[in-house]
Amino acid sequence: MCSFDKEKGPGRLMKKGLMLILIGHINFILGAIVHGSVLRHISNPTHHISTEYTVTNIISVTSGLLSIASGIIAIVVSRNLREIKLQIGLLIASFLNAFLSAACCVGLLVAISITVAHSGEGLMSGCNDTVVPIDARSPISAQCPFDTTRIYDTTLALWIPCALLSAAESGLSVWCFIVGLTLRGLAPCVNSYIKEQLEEEGFPHNRRLIEDHLNPEA
């Protein structure tokens, strides 16, 4: 689990960083589309938004942005393995992104379940109450200023890929986090020798600088 090859490892870390950037952009765009196509319709006069929509949309957009940042850090670390500050940055960013992406995936799955179970009732907050029960799957369920069927189908069609992408973000972030532990030699990767190997590579250079400073005439 904590293996990191000095030859192939940087290339793999760079690929994972590029994947995080790509997936983060897609997830951010999907979250923005949901915001633009759904949020403006489900606001009622009291500006009350369904809780499941608010939480999942905000977390999804934030997760996309953090995934992009984590991917950039991973790419930079792959080119500078011995930089301690970058290693710590990779640890922090990947940990936060793994946690947030996992929370986003769970939140989206819960929101999808609630939406399907209640036939999209939470998405119909902007409709006028009628004697007919509100059902987003019925075209004549309530007096709404928009096509309820389209809102229901669009929301689910975007939430499902967002959940899958969030799961992928979480998995990639966990991998980057393990790489960060390996580079720093922290538990449970304390027995990895990559940290010592990187330090040994820099040691002859540091020793030469010290010797030149002590013997300037040489």
RODO-712692 format. One record per residue: residue number from 1; z, y, x of N, C-alpha, C in turn; residue in one letter. Coordinates in Angstrom, 1 decimal, decimal comma, always signed. Layout:
num; n.w; n.v; n.u; ca.w; ca.v; ca.u; c.w; c.v; c.u; residu
NUM; Z; Y; X; Z; Y; X; Z; Y; X; A
...
This chain:
num; n.w; n.v; n.u; ca.w; ca.v; ca.u; c.w; c.v; c.u; residu
1; +0,0; -1,2; +0,8; +0,0; +0,0; +0,0; +0,0; +1,3; +0,9; M
2; +0,7; +1,2; +2,0; +0,8; +2,4; +2,9; -0,2; +2,3; +4,0; C
3; -1,2; +1,5; +4,0; -2,1; +1,4; +5,1; -3,1; +2,6; +5,0; S
4; -3,3; +3,2; +6,2; -4,2; +4,3; +6,4; -5,0; +4,2; +7,7; F
5; -6,3; +3,8; +7,6; -7,1; +3,7; +8,8; -7,5; +5,0; +9,3; D
6; -7,3; +5,2; +10,6; -7,7; +6,5; +11,2; -9,2; +6,7; +11,2; K
7; -9,9; +5,7; +11,2; -11,4; +5,8; +11,2; -12,0; +6,1; +9,8; E
8; -11,6; +5,2; +8,9; -12,1; +5,3; +7,5; -11,2; +6,1; +6,6; K
9; -10,0; +6,2; +6,9; -9,0; +6,9; +6,1; -9,4; +8,3; +5,7; G
10; -9,8; +9,2; +6,7; -10,1; +10,6; +6,4; -11,3; +10,6; +5,4; P
11; -12,3; +9,8; +5,6; -13,5; +9,8; +4,7; -13,1; +9,4; +3,3; G
12; -12,2; +8,4; +3,2; -11,8; +8,0; +1,8; -10,9; +9,1; +1,2; R
13; -10,1; +9,7; +2,0; -9,3; +10,8; +1,4; -10,2; +12,0; +0,9; L
14; -11,3; +12,3; +1,7; -12,2; +13,3; +1,3; -12,9; +12,9; +0,0; M
15; -13,3; +11,7; -0,1; -14,0; +11,2; -1,4; -13,1; +11,3; -2,6; K
16; -11,8; +11,0; -2,4; -10,8; +11,1; -3,5; -10,6; +12,5; -3,8; K
17; -10,6; +13,4; -2,8; -10,5; +14,8; -3,1; -11,7; +15,4; -3,9; G
18; -12,9; +14,9; -3,5; -14,1; +15,4; -4,3; -14,1; +14,8; -5,7; L
19; -13,6; +13,6; -5,9; -13,5; +13,0; -7,2; -12,5; +13,8; -8,1; M
20; -11,4; +14,2; -7,4; -10,4; +15,0; -8,2; -11,0; +16,3; -8,6; L
21; -11,7; +17,0; -7,7; -12,3; +18,3; -8,1; -13,3; +18,1; -9,2; I
22; -14,2; +17,0; -9,1; -15,2; +16,8; -10,2; -14,5; +16,5; -11,5; L
23; -13,5; +15,6; -11,5; -12,9; +15,2; -12,8; -12,1; +16,4; -13,3; I
24; -11,4; +17,1; -12,4; -10,7; +18,3; -12,8; -11,5; +19,3; -13,5; G
25; -12,7; +19,6; -13,0; -13,7; +20,5; -13,6; -14,1; +20,0; -15,0; H
26; -14,4; +18,7; -15,1; -14,8; +18,2; -16,4; -13,7; +18,3; -17,4; I
27; -12,5; +17,9; -17,0; -11,4; +17,9; -17,9; -11,1; +19,4; -18,4; N
28; -11,2; +20,3; -17,4; -10,9; +21,7; -17,8; -12,0; +22,2; -18,8; F
29; -13,2; +21,8; -18,6; -14,3; +22,3; -19,5; -14,1; +21,7; -20,8; I
30; -13,8; +20,4; -20,9; -13,5; +19,7; -22,2; -12,4; +20,4; -22,9; L
31; -11,3; +20,7; -22,2; -10,2; +21,4; -22,8; -10,6; +22,8; -23,3; G
32; -11,4; +23,5; -22,6; -11,9; +24,8; -23,0; -12,8; +24,7; -24,3; A
33; -13,6; +23,6; -24,3; -14,4; +23,4; -25,5; -13,6; +23,1; -26,8; I
34; -12,5; +22,3; -26,6; -11,6; +22,0; -27,7; -11,0; +23,3; -28,2; V
35; -10,6; +24,2; -27,2; -9,9; +25,4; -27,5; -10,9; +26,3; -28,3; H
36; -12,1; +26,4; -27,9; -13,1; +27,3; -28,5; -13,6; +26,8; -29,9; G
37; -13,7; +25,5; -30,0; -14,3; +24,9; -31,2; -13,3; +24,6; -32,3; S
38; -12,0; +24,4; -31,9; -10,9; +24,0; -32,8; -9,9; +25,0; -33,0; V
39; -9,4; +25,6; -32,0; -8,2; +26,5; -32,1; -8,5; +27,7; -33,0; L
40; -9,7; +28,3; -32,9; -10,0; +29,4; -33,8; -10,1; +29,1; -35,2; R
41; -10,2; +27,8; -35,5; -10,3; +27,4; -36,9; -9,0; +26,9; -37,5; H
42; -8,0; +26,4; -36,7; -6,8; +25,9; -37,3; -5,7; +26,8; -37,4; I
43; -5,9; +28,1; -37,1; -4,9; +29,1; -37,2; -4,8; +29,6; -38,7; S
44; -3,6; +29,5; -39,2; -3,4; +30,0; -40,6; -2,9; +31,5; -40,5; N
45; -2,7; +32,1; -41,6; -2,3; +33,5; -41,6; -1,0; +33,8; -40,8; P
46; -0,1; +32,7; -40,7; +1,1; +32,9; -40,0; +1,0; +32,5; -38,5; T
47; -0,3; +32,2; -38,1; -0,6; +31,9; -36,7; +0,2; +30,7; -36,3; H
48; +0,4; +29,7; -37,2; +1,1; +28,5; -36,8; +0,0; +27,4; -36,4; H
49; +0,2; +26,9; -35,2; -0,7; +25,9; -34,6; +0,0; +24,5; -34,6; I
50; -0,7; +23,5; -34,9; +0,0; +22,2; -34,9; +0,5; +21,9; -33,5; S
51; +1,7; +21,4; -33,4; +2,3; +21,1; -32,2; +1,6; +20,2; -31,2; T
52; +1,1; +19,1; -31,8; +0,3; +18,1; -31,0; -0,9; +18,8; -30,3; E
53; -1,5; +19,7; -31,1; -2,7; +20,3; -30,5; -2,4; +21,2; -29,4; Y
54; -1,4; +22,1; -29,6; -1,0; +23,0; -28,6; -0,5; +22,4; -27,3; T
55; +0,3; +21,4; -27,4; +0,8; +20,7; -26,2; -0,3; +20,1; -25,4; V
56; -1,1; +19,3; -26,1; -2,1; +18,5; -25,4; -3,2; +19,4; -24,8; T
57; -3,6; +20,5; -25,5; -4,6; +21,3; -25,0; -4,1; +22,1; -23,8; N
58; -2,9; +22,7; -23,8; -2,4; +23,4; -22,7; -2,2; +22,5; -21,5; I
59; -1,6; +21,4; -21,7; -1,4; +20,4; -20,5; -2,8; +20,0; -20,0; I
60; -3,7; +19,7; -20,8; -5,0; +19,2; -20,4; -5,7; +20,3; -19,5; S
61; -5,7; +21,5; -19,9; -6,3; +22,6; -19,1; -5,6; +22,8; -17,8; V
62; -4,2; +22,8; -17,8; -3,4; +22,9; -16,6; -3,6; +21,8; -15,7; T
63; -3,7; +20,6; -16,2; -3,9; +19,4; -15,4; -5,3; +19,5; -14,7; S
64; -6,3; +20,0; -15,4; -7,6; +20,1; -14,8; -7,6; +21,1; -13,6; G
65; -6,9; +22,2; -13,8; -6,8; +23,2; -12,7; -6,0; +22,6; -11,5; L
66; -4,9; +21,9; -11,8; -4,1; +21,4; -10,7; -4,8; +20,3; -10,0; L
67; -5,7; +19,5; -10,7; -6,5; +18,5; -10,1; -7,5; +19,1; -9,1; S
68; -8,1; +20,2; -9,5; -9,0; +20,9; -8,6; -8,3; +21,3; -7,3; I
69; -7,1; +21,9; -7,5; -6,3; +22,4; -6,3; -5,9; +21,2; -5,4; A
70; -5,5; +20,1; -6,1; -5,1; +18,9; -5,3; -6,3; +18,3; -4,5; S
71; -7,5; +18,3; -5,2; -8,6; +17,8; -4,5; -9,0; +18,7; -3,3; G
72; -8,9; +20,0; -3,4; -9,2; +20,9; -2,3; -8,2; +20,6; -1,1; I
73; -6,9; +20,5; -1,5; -5,9; +20,2; -0,4; -6,2; +18,8; +0,3; I
74; -6,6; +17,8; -0,5; -6,9; +16,5; +0,0; -8,1; +16,6; +1,0; A
75; -9,1; +17,4; +0,7; -10,3; +17,5; +1,6; -9,9; +18,2; +2,8; I
76; -9,0; +19,3; +2,7; -8,6; +20,0; +3,9; -7,7; +19,1; +4,8; V
77; -6,8; +18,3; +4,2; -6,0; +17,4; +5,0; -6,8; +16,3; +5,7; V
78; -7,9; +15,9; +5,1; -8,8; +14,9; +5,7; -9,4; +15,4; +7,0; S
79; -9,5; +16,7; +7,1; -10,1; +17,3; +8,3; -9,0; +17,7; +9,3; R
80; -7,7; +17,7; +8,9; -6,6; +18,2; +9,7; -5,4; +17,3; +9,5; N
81; -5,5; +16,0; +9,9; -4,5; +15,1; +9,6; -3,1; +15,4; +10,2; L
82; -3,1; +16,1; +11,4; -1,8; +16,4; +12,1; -1,1; +17,6; +11,6; R
83; -1,7; +18,4; +10,7; -1,1; +19,6; +10,2; +0,1; +19,3; +9,2; E
84; +1,3; +19,5; +9,6; +2,5; +19,2; +8,8; +2,5; +19,9; +7,5; I
85; +2,2; +21,2; +7,6; +2,2; +22,0; +6,3; +1,2; +21,5; +5,3; K
86; +0,0; +21,1; +5,8; -1,0; +20,5; +4,9; -0,5; +19,2; +4,3; L
87; +0,2; +18,4; +5,1; +0,7; +17,1; +4,7; +1,7; +17,3; +3,6; Q
88; +2,6; +18,3; +3,8; +3,6; +18,6; +2,7; +2,9; +19,1; +1,5; I
89; +1,9; +19,9; +1,7; +1,2; +20,5; +0,5; +0,5; +19,4; -0,3; G
90; +0,0; +18,4; +0,4; -0,7; +17,2; -0,3; +0,4; +16,5; -1,0; L
91; +1,6; +16,3; -0,5; +2,6; +15,5; -1,1; +3,0; +16,2; -2,4; L
92; +3,3; +17,5; -2,3; +3,7; +18,3; -3,5; +2,7; +18,4; -4,6; I
93; +1,4; +18,7; -4,2; +0,4; +18,9; -5,2; +0,0; +17,6; -5,9; A
94; -0,1; +16,5; -5,1; -0,4; +15,2; -5,7; +0,7; +14,7; -6,6; S
95; +1,9; +14,9; -6,2; +3,0; +14,4; -7,0; +3,1; +15,2; -8,4; F
96; +2,9; +16,5; -8,3; +2,9; +17,3; -9,5; +1,7; +16,9; -10,4; L
97; +0,6; +16,8; -9,8; -0,6; +16,5; -10,6; -0,5; +15,1; -11,2; N
98; +0,0; +14,1; -10,4; +0,2; +12,7; -11,0; +1,1; +12,8; -12,2; A
99; +2,2; +13,5; -12,1; +3,1; +13,6; -13,2; +2,5; +14,3; -14,4; F
100; +1,8; +15,5; -14,2; +1,3; +16,2; -15,2; +0,1; +15,5; -15,9; L
101; -0,7; +14,9; -15,1; -1,9; +14,1; -15,6; -1,4; +12,9; -16,5; S
102; -0,3; +12,3; -16,0; +0,2; +11,2; -16,8; +0,8; +11,7; -18,1; A
103; +1,5; +12,8; -18,1; +2,0; +13,4; -19,3; +0,9; +13,8; -20,2; A
104; -0,2; +14,3; -19,7; -1,3; +14,8; -20,5; -2,0; +13,6; -21,2; C
105; -2,1; +12,5; -20,4; -2,7; +11,3; -21,0; -1,9; +10,7; -22,1; C
106; -0,6; +10,7; -21,9; +0,3; +10,2; -23,0; +0,3; +11,1; -24,2; V
107; +0,3; +12,4; -23,9; +0,3; +13,4; -25,0; -1,0; +13,3; -25,8; G
108; -2,1; +13,1; -25,1; -3,4; +13,0; -25,8; -3,4; +11,7; -26,7; L
109; -2,9; +10,6; -26,1; -2,9; +9,4; -26,9; -2,0; +9,5; -28,2; L
110; -0,9; +10,2; -28,0; +0,0; +10,5; -29,1; -0,7; +11,4; -30,2; V
111; -1,3; +12,4; -29,7; -2,0; +13,3; -30,6; -3,2; +12,6; -31,3; A
112; -3,9; +11,8; -30,6; -5,0; +11,0; -31,3; -4,4; +10,1; -32,4; I
113; -3,3; +9,5; -32,0; -2,7; +8,5; -33,0; -2,2; +9,3; -34,2; S
114; -1,5; +10,5; -34,0; -1,0; +11,3; -35,1; -2,2; +11,8; -36,0; I
115; -3,2; +12,2; -35,3; -4,4; +12,8; -36,0; -5,1; +11,7; -36,9; T
116; -5,2; +10,5; -36,3; -5,9; +9,5; -37,1; -5,0; +9,0; -38,2; V
117; -3,7; +8,8; -37,9; -2,7; +8,3; -38,9; -2,6; +9,3; -40,1; A
118; -2,7; +10,6; -39,9; -2,5; +11,5; -40,9; -3,9; +12,1; -41,4; H
119; -5,0; +11,5; -41,0; -6,3; +11,9; -41,4; -6,6; +13,3; -41,0; S
120; -6,1; +13,8; -39,9; -6,4; +15,1; -39,4; -5,7; +16,2; -40,1; G
121; -4,5; +15,9; -40,8; -3,8; +17,0; -41,5; -3,4; +18,1; -40,6; E
122; -3,0; +17,8; -39,4; -2,5; +18,8; -38,5; -3,6; +19,8; -38,1; G
123; -4,9; +19,4; -38,2; -6,0; +20,2; -37,8; -6,4; +21,1; -39,0; L
124; -5,8; +20,9; -40,2; -6,3; +21,7; -41,3; -5,3; +22,8; -41,7; M
125; -4,6; +23,4; -40,7; -3,6; +24,4; -40,9; -4,3; +25,7; -41,4; S
126; -5,6; +25,9; -41,2; -6,2; +27,1; -41,6; -6,8; +27,0; -43,0; G
127; -6,6; +25,9; -43,7; -7,2; +25,8; -45,0; -6,2; +26,3; -46,1; C
128; -6,8; +26,6; -47,2; -6,0; +27,0; -48,4; -5,5; +25,8; -49,1; N
129; -4,2; +25,8; -49,5; -3,6; +24,7; -50,2; -4,3; +24,5; -51,6; D
130; -4,6; +23,3; -51,9; -5,2; +23,0; -53,3; -4,4; +21,8; -53,8; T
131; -4,8; +21,4; -55,0; -4,1; +20,3; -55,7; -4,6; +19,0; -55,0; V
132; -5,8; +19,1; -54,3; -6,3; +17,9; -53,7; -5,7; +17,7; -52,3; V
133; -5,1; +16,6; -52,0; -4,5; +16,4; -50,6; -5,5; +16,7; -49,5; P
134; -5,0; +17,3; -48,5; -5,9; +17,7; -47,4; -6,2; +16,4; -46,6; I
135; -7,5; +16,2; -46,4; -7,9; +15,0; -45,7; -9,2; +15,5; -44,9; D
136; -9,1; +15,5; -43,6; -10,2; +16,0; -42,8; -11,4; +15,2; -42,9; A
137; -11,3; +13,9; -43,3; -12,4; +13,0; -43,3; -13,2; +13,2; -44,7; R
138; -12,6; +13,9; -45,6; -13,3; +14,2; -46,8; -13,9; +15,6; -46,9; S
139; -15,2; +15,7; -47,2; -15,8; +17,0; -47,1; -15,3; +18,0; -48,2; P
140; -14,6; +17,5; -49,2; -14,1; +18,4; -50,3; -12,6; +18,2; -50,4; I
141; -11,9; +18,1; -49,3; -10,5; +17,9; -49,4; -9,7; +19,1; -49,7; S
142; -10,2; +20,3; -49,3; -9,5; +21,5; -49,4; -10,4; +22,7; -49,3; A
143; -10,0; +23,9; -49,7; -10,8; +25,1; -49,6; -10,7; +25,6; -48,1; Q
144; -11,6; +25,2; -47,3; -11,5; +25,6; -45,9; -12,7; +26,4; -45,5; C
145; -12,6; +27,4; -44,6; -13,7; +28,2; -44,1; -14,5; +27,6; -43,1; P
146; -14,4; +26,2; -42,9; -15,1; +25,5; -41,9; -15,3; +24,1; -42,3; F
147; -16,2; +23,4; -41,7; -16,5; +22,0; -42,0; -15,4; +21,1; -41,4; D
148; -14,5; +20,6; -42,3; -13,4; +19,8; -41,8; -13,8; +18,5; -41,1; T
149; -14,9; +17,9; -41,6; -15,3; +16,7; -41,0; -15,8; +16,9; -39,6; T
150; -16,5; +18,0; -39,3; -17,0; +18,4; -38,0; -15,8; +18,6; -37,0; R
151; -14,8; +19,3; -37,5; -13,6; +19,6; -36,7; -12,9; +18,3; -36,3; I
152; -12,7; +17,4; -37,3; -12,0; +16,2; -37,0; -12,8; +15,3; -36,0; Y
153; -14,1; +15,2; -36,2; -14,9; +14,4; -35,3; -15,0; +15,0; -33,9; D
154; -15,2; +16,3; -33,9; -15,3; +17,0; -32,6; -14,0; +16,8; -31,8; T
155; -12,8; +17,0; -32,4; -11,6; +16,9; -31,7; -11,3; +15,6; -31,1; T
156; -11,6; +14,5; -31,9; -11,4; +13,2; -31,4; -12,4; +12,8; -30,3; L
157; -13,6; +13,3; -30,5; -14,7; +13,0; -29,5; -14,4; +13,6; -28,2; A
158; -13,6; +14,7; -28,2; -13,3; +15,4; -26,9; -11,9; +14,9; -26,4; L
159; -11,0; +14,6; -27,3; -9,7; +14,2; -26,8; -9,7; +12,8; -26,1; W
160; -10,6; +11,9; -26,6; -10,6; +10,5; -26,0; -11,1; +10,6; -24,6; I
161; -12,2; +11,3; -24,2; -12,6; +11,3; -22,8; -11,6; +12,1; -22,0; P
162; -10,9; +13,1; -22,6; -9,9; +13,9; -21,9; -8,7; +12,9; -21,5; C
163; -8,4; +12,0; -22,4; -7,3; +11,1; -22,1; -7,7; +10,1; -20,9; A
164; -8,9; +9,7; -20,9; -9,4; +8,8; -19,9; -9,5; +9,5; -18,5; L
165; -10,0; +10,8; -18,6; -10,0; +11,5; -17,3; -8,6; +11,9; -16,8; L
166; -7,7; +12,1; -17,7; -6,3; +12,4; -17,2; -5,7; +11,1; -16,6; S
167; -6,0; +10,0; -17,1; -5,6; +8,7; -16,5; -6,2; +8,6; -15,1; A
168; -7,4; +8,9; -15,0; -8,1; +8,8; -13,6; -7,5; +9,8; -12,7; A
169; -7,2; +11,0; -13,2; -6,6; +12,1; -12,3; -5,2; +11,6; -11,8; E
170; -4,4; +10,9; -12,7; -3,1; +10,5; -12,3; -3,2; +9,4; -11,2; S
171; -4,2; +8,4; -11,4; -4,3; +7,4; -10,4; -4,8; +7,9; -9,1; G
172; -5,7; +8,8; -9,1; -6,2; +9,4; -7,8; -5,0; +10,2; -7,1; L
173; -4,2; +10,9; -7,9; -3,2; +11,7; -7,4; -2,1; +10,8; -6,8; S
174; -1,8; +9,7; -7,4; -0,8; +8,7; -6,9; -1,3; +8,2; -5,5; V
175; -2,6; +7,9; -5,4; -3,2; +7,4; -4,1; -3,0; +8,5; -3,1; W
176; -3,3; +9,7; -3,4; -3,2; +10,8; -2,4; -1,7; +11,0; -2,0; C
177; -0,8; +10,8; -3,0; +0,6; +11,0; -2,7; +1,1; +9,9; -1,7; F
178; +0,6; +8,7; -1,9; +0,9; +7,6; -1,0; +0,3; +7,9; +0,4; I
179; -0,9; +8,5; +0,5; -1,4; +8,9; +1,8; -0,5; +9,9; +2,4; V
180; +0,0; +10,9; +1,6; +0,9; +11,9; +2,2; +2,2; +11,3; +2,7; G
181; +2,7; +10,3; +2,0; +3,9; +9,6; +2,5; +3,6; +8,8; +3,8; L
182; +2,4; +8,3; +3,9; +2,0; +7,5; +5,1; +1,9; +8,5; +6,3; T
183; +1,2; +9,6; +6,1; +1,1; +10,6; +7,2; +2,4; +11,1; +7,7; L
184; +3,3; +11,3; +6,8; +4,6; +11,8; +7,1; +5,6; +10,7; +7,6; R
185; +5,3; +9,5; +7,3; +6,2; +8,4; +7,7; +7,4; +8,3; +6,9; G
186; +7,3; +8,7; +5,6; +8,4; +8,7; +4,7; +8,5; +7,4; +3,8; L
187; +9,7; +7,1; +3,3; +9,9; +5,9; +2,5; +9,0; +6,0; +1,2; A
188; +8,4; +4,9; +0,8; +8,5; +3,5; +1,3; +7,5; +3,2; +2,4; P
189; +6,9; +4,3; +3,0; +5,9; +4,1; +4,0; +6,5; +4,4; +5,4; C
190; +7,8; +4,2; +5,5; +8,4; +4,5; +6,8; +8,0; +3,6; +7,9; V
191; +7,5; +2,4; +7,6; +7,1; +1,5; +8,7; +5,7; +1,7; +9,1; N
192; +5,0; +2,7; +8,5; +3,6; +3,0; +8,9; +3,6; +3,7; +10,2; S
193; +2,7; +3,4; +11,1; +2,7; +3,9; +12,5; +1,6; +5,1; +12,6; Y
194; +1,0; +5,4; +11,5; +0,0; +6,5; +11,6; +0,6; +7,8; +12,0; I
195; +1,8; +8,1; +11,6; +2,5; +9,3; +12,0; +2,7; +9,4; +13,5; K
196; +3,2; +8,3; +14,0; +3,4; +8,2; +15,5; +2,1; +8,2; +16,3; E
197; +1,1; +7,6; +15,7; -0,2; +7,6; +16,4; -0,8; +9,0; +16,5; Q
198; -0,6; +9,8; +15,4; -1,1; +11,1; +15,4; -0,4; +12,0; +16,3; L
199; +1,0; +11,8; +16,4; +1,8; +12,6; +17,3; +1,4; +12,2; +18,8; E
200; +1,2; +11,0; +19,0; +0,8; +10,5; +20,4; -0,5; +11,1; +20,8; E
201; -1,4; +11,3; +19,9; -2,7; +11,9; +20,2; -2,5; +13,3; +20,7; E
202; -1,6; +14,0; +20,1; -1,4; +15,4; +20,4; -0,4; +15,6; +21,6; G
203; +0,3; +14,5; +22,0; +1,3; +14,7; +23,1; +0,7; +15,0; +24,4; F
204; -0,4; +14,3; +24,9; -1,0; +14,6; +26,2; -1,4; +16,0; +26,3; P
205; -1,9; +16,6; +25,2; -2,4; +17,9; +25,2; -1,2; +18,9; +25,4; H
206; -0,1; +18,6; +24,6; +1,1; +19,4; +24,7; +1,7; +19,4; +26,1; N
207; +1,8; +18,1; +26,7; +2,3; +18,0; +28,0; +1,5; +18,7; +29,0; R
208; +0,2; +18,7; +28,9; -0,7; +19,5; +29,8; -0,4; +21,0; +29,8; R
209; -0,2; +21,5; +28,6; +0,1; +22,9; +28,4; +1,4; +23,3; +29,1; L
210; +2,4; +22,4; +28,9; +3,7; +22,6; +29,6; +3,6; +22,6; +31,1; I
211; +2,9; +21,7; +31,6; +2,7; +21,6; +33,1; +2,0; +22,8; +33,6; E
212; +0,9; +23,2; +32,9; +0,2; +24,4; +33,3; +1,1; +25,7; +33,3; D
213; +2,0; +25,7; +32,3; +2,9; +26,9; +32,3; +3,9; +26,8; +33,4; H
214; +4,4; +25,6; +33,8; +5,4; +25,5; +34,8; +4,8; +25,7; +36,2; L
215; +3,5; +25,3; +36,3; +2,8; +25,4; +37,6; +1,5; +26,3; +37,5; N
216; +1,7; +27,6; +37,3; +0,5; +28,5; +37,1; -0,4; +28,5; +38,3; P
217; +0,1; +28,3; +39,5; -0,8; +28,4; +40,7; -1,7; +27,1; +40,8; E
218; -1,2; +26,0; +40,2; -2,0; +24,8; +40,2; -3,2; +24,9; +39,3; A
